[in-house]
Amino acid sequence: MATNGTGANRFLIWGGKGWVAGHLETILKSQGKQVFTTTVRMEDRESVKAELDKIKPTHVLNCAGCTGRPNVDWCEDHKEETIRSNVIGTLNLTDCCYLAGIHCTVFATGCIYHYDNAHPIGGPGFKETDPSNFTGSFYSETKGHVEEVIRNYTNCLVLRLRMPVSDDLHPRNFVTKISKYERVVDIPNSNTILTDLLPASILMAEHSDTGVYNFTNPGAISHNEVLTLFKEIIRPDFTWKNFTVEEQAKVIKAGRSNCLLDTTKLEKKLKEYSCSVPEIHESYRRCFERMKAAGVK
Ligand SMILES: NC(=O)c1ccc[n+]([C@@H]2O[C@H](COP(=O)([O-])OP(=O)(O)OC[C@H]3O[C@@H](n4cnc5c(N)ncnc54)[C@H](OP(=O)(O)O)[C@@H]3O)[C@@H](O)[C@H]2O)c1
């Protein structure tokens, strides 16, 4: 992998204006690391090569992706744009990094599965080796396909996030989203509390880890459990209404993935670095306590 002759790591965050990218940049800066950001389009091979040549990173942290606005329903009607970013772009950037000897961490998604007979609610979670089984949304379909290809690159670390949660009420925070919906389903899911997991992603990149990792807190938490904790700690007068998955399907264009990811591989890896990630219920409680202490209401 590249060293640039200086011995120091140089992190280049792709998709530099995005939500996860901003959090990563803040953490890296707080750790005193050399960090650069870019908004160069991933599918533009010449520009990607020129950017890598200019910045000379040792590590690319790829936080770029077409996520749709206001949500993934957008991808159903913009398939070419979604393919160009999530398939051609992601693959192109990984490949350019490979050719330049640069480690590439891809902030990917675990929304490529849904509960099935072998992985029912309350049963075993999906492992990194399980083939994706959720194609209910075009967004997830593109992500599932590209993962199958990039996981073969020896410079590539694929981290599967799910329903990321920040310590604020940013519009992209899963908690903000479900607290604003008129009605919510109530299904246990794996979630990624960014404060716990993003520092771990930097550790793994620094160790040049490669391969695919389910990148969530251990365990699954239901929507009602999240909102009950939210009400208890942040907003005592909060109320919400539930509806079924069948009723939800009538108000959204693309399907939504619901699943538990098995985090055994991640936990084992992080143990090597004397690092651990709290179980999801405990992690949510800590997250909401931090928010409360910061005055979030
Ligand atoms: N937030 C979630 O719920 C979630 C869950 C699991 C995984 N993820 C994945 O994590 C990554 C970061 O998510 P996020 O929530 O931070 O999303 P975000 O706020 O939408 O940020 C993504 C960024 O990527 C940029 N981008 C899109 N296509 C690009 C391309 N072809 N070339 C270069 N930049 C491009 C976007 O720029 P423009 O706006 O200019 O296009 C945007 O700034 C994404 O890959 C996403 O799929 C997110």
The ligand as an SDF file (V2000), in Angstrom:
LIG
                    3D

 48 52  0  0  0  0  0  0  0  0999 V2000
  -27.6090    7.3450    5.6290 N   0  0  0  0  0  0  0  0  0  0  0  0
  -28.0120    6.0730    5.5630 C   0  0  0  0  0  0  0  0  0  0  0  0
  -29.1430    5.7320    5.9660 O   0  0  0  0  0  0  0  0  0  0  0  0
  -27.0610    5.0100    5.0640 C   0  0  0  0  0  0  0  0  0  0  0  0
  -27.2450    3.7110    5.4830 C   0  0  0  0  0  0  0  0  0  0  0  0
  -26.3500    2.7410    5.0710 C   0  0  0  0  0  0  0  0  0  0  0  0
  -25.3470    3.0840    4.1910 C   0  0  0  0  0  0  0  0  0  0  0  0
  -25.2080    4.3610    3.7520 N   0  0  0  0  0  0  0  0  0  0  0  0
  -24.1630    4.6230    2.7650 C   0  0  0  0  0  0  0  0  0  0  0  0
  -23.1360    5.4140    3.3320 O   0  0  0  0  0  0  0  0  0  0  0  0
  -22.6360    6.3320    2.3470 C   0  0  0  0  0  0  0  0  0  0  0  0
  -22.7300    7.7430    2.9090 C   0  0  0  0  0  0  0  0  0  0  0  0
  -24.0850    8.0110    3.2180 O   0  0  0  0  0  0  0  0  0  0  0  0
  -24.5990    9.4280    3.6900 P   0  0  0  0  0  0  0  0  0  0  0  0
  -25.7760    9.1820    4.5460 O   0  0  0  0  0  0  0  0  0  0  0  0
  -23.4800   10.2560    4.1890 O   0  0  0  0  0  0  0  0  0  0  0  0
  -25.1310   10.0100    2.3000 O   0  0  0  0  0  0  0  0  0  0  0  0
  -25.1950   11.5050    1.7610 P   0  0  0  0  0  0  0  0  0  0  0  0
  -25.3310   12.4830    2.8870 O   0  0  0  0  0  0  0  0  0  0  0  0
  -26.2270   11.4710    0.6890 O   0  0  0  0  0  0  0  0  0  0  0  0
  -23.7670   11.7240    1.1320 O   0  0  0  0  0  0  0  0  0  0  0  0
  -23.3650   11.0730   -0.0270 C   0  0  0  0  0  0  0  0  0  0  0  0
  -22.4720   12.0070   -0.7860 C   0  0  0  0  0  0  0  0  0  0  0  0
  -21.9960   11.2990   -1.9170 O   0  0  0  0  0  0  0  0  0  0  0  0
  -21.9850   12.2140   -3.0020 C   0  0  0  0  0  0  0  0  0  0  0  0
  -22.0750   11.4750   -4.2510 N   0  0  0  0  0  0  0  0  0  0  0  0
  -23.1460   10.8110   -4.7730 C   0  0  0  0  0  0  0  0  0  0  0  0
  -22.8100   10.2450   -5.9180 N   0  0  0  0  0  0  0  0  0  0  0  0
  -21.5270   10.5510   -6.1450 C   0  0  0  0  0  0  0  0  0  0  0  0
  -20.6000   10.2640   -7.1780 C   0  0  0  0  0  0  0  0  0  0  0  0
  -20.9740    9.5290   -8.2280 N   0  0  0  0  0  0  0  0  0  0  0  0
  -19.3420   10.7330   -7.0940 N   0  0  0  0  0  0  0  0  0  0  0  0
  -18.9570   11.4880   -6.0280 C   0  0  0  0  0  0  0  0  0  0  0  0
  -19.7780   11.8160   -5.0180 N   0  0  0  0  0  0  0  0  0  0  0  0
  -21.0490   11.3400   -5.0880 C   0  0  0  0  0  0  0  0  0  0  0  0
  -23.1870   13.1050   -2.7900 C   0  0  0  0  0  0  0  0  0  0  0  0
  -22.9820   14.2960   -3.4790 O   0  0  0  0  0  0  0  0  0  0  0  0
  -24.1770   14.9330   -4.3710 P   0  0  0  0  0  0  0  0  0  0  0  0
  -25.2850   15.2340   -3.3930 O   0  0  0  0  0  0  0  0  0  0  0  0
  -23.5390   16.1190   -4.9730 O   0  0  0  0  0  0  0  0  0  0  0  0
  -24.5630   13.8740   -5.3550 O   0  0  0  0  0  0  0  0  0  0  0  0
  -23.1670   13.2760   -1.2720 C   0  0  0  0  0  0  0  0  0  0  0  0
  -22.4070   14.4100   -0.8960 O   0  0  0  0  0  0  0  0  0  0  0  0
  -23.4890    6.1230    1.0880 C   0  0  0  0  0  0  0  0  0  0  0  0
  -22.8110    5.3030    0.1760 O   0  0  0  0  0  0  0  0  0  0  0  0
  -24.7150    5.4200    1.5930 C   0  0  0  0  0  0  0  0  0  0  0  0
  -25.2830    4.6000    0.6080 O   0  0  0  0  0  0  0  0  0  0  0  0
  -26.0160    5.3410    4.2110 C   0  0  0  0  0  0  0  0  0  0  0  0
  1  2  1  0
  2  3  2  0
  2  4  1  0
  4  5  1  0
  4 48  2  0
  5  6  2  0
  6  7  1  0
  7  8  2  0
  8  9  1  0
  8 48  1  0
  9 10  1  0
  9 46  1  0
 10 11  1  0
 11 12  1  0
 11 44  1  0
 12 13  1  0
 13 14  1  0
 14 15  2  0
 14 16  1  0
 14 17  1  0
 17 18  1  0
 18 19  2  0
 18 20  1  0
 18 21  1  0
 21 22  1  0
 22 23  1  0
 23 24  1  0
 23 42  1  0
 24 25  1  0
 25 26  1  0
 25 36  1  0
 26 27  1  0
 26 35  1  0
 27 28  2  0
 28 29  1  0
 29 30  1  0
 29 35  2  0
 30 31  1  0
 30 32  2  0
 32 33  1  0
 33 34  2  0
 34 35  1  0
 36 37  1  0
 36 42  1  0
 37 38  1  0
 38 39  2  0
 38 40  1  0
 38 41  1  0
 42 43  1  0
 44 45  1  0
 44 46  1  0
 46 47  1  0
M  CHG  2   8   1  16  -1
M  END
$$$$
